[in-house]
Amino acid sequence: DDAVIHRLLVDASAFDRWAARWRSRLAEEARSPADAAAAMDHVNPVYIPRNHLVEDALTVATTGDLAPYERLLDVVTHPFDVRPGLDAYAEQAPPDRGPCRTFCGT
C-alpha cells in the first residue's frame, strides 16, 4: 500500500520511481509476488539491534538491571521470527533520539 509508505517519507516521488522499477522487475520473475516476498523475509531480519535500543539496555544494565539487555539479546537472537509484543524492536528510533554516532568496536 503506497499510501502507508508515502506518509513515512519526505519525498514520496523518489519512492515512486524506485517502486515502479521494482514492480517492473518483479513482473519478470518466474515466481509469484508472494514467493518473492517470502524469499525476502527469509534474508531480511525483522529485528535488528538498533543503536537506541542497545544504548537503553546498556544504560539500565549499569545500574544492575540486566532484564532489558537480556530481552534485547533474546529478540535479536531470533531476528527472523515475528513475535507478538515486540513491535518496538522492529521500529525506527524515535525522532527525538536524534542521530546516533558509534565508533569502531562499539
Secondary structure, 3 states (H helix, E strand, C coil): CHHHHHHHCCCHHHHHHHHHHHHHHHHCCCCCHHHHHHHHHHHCCCCCCCHHHHHHHHHHHCCCCCHHHHHHHHHHHCCCCCCCCCHHHCCCCCHHHCCCCCCCCC
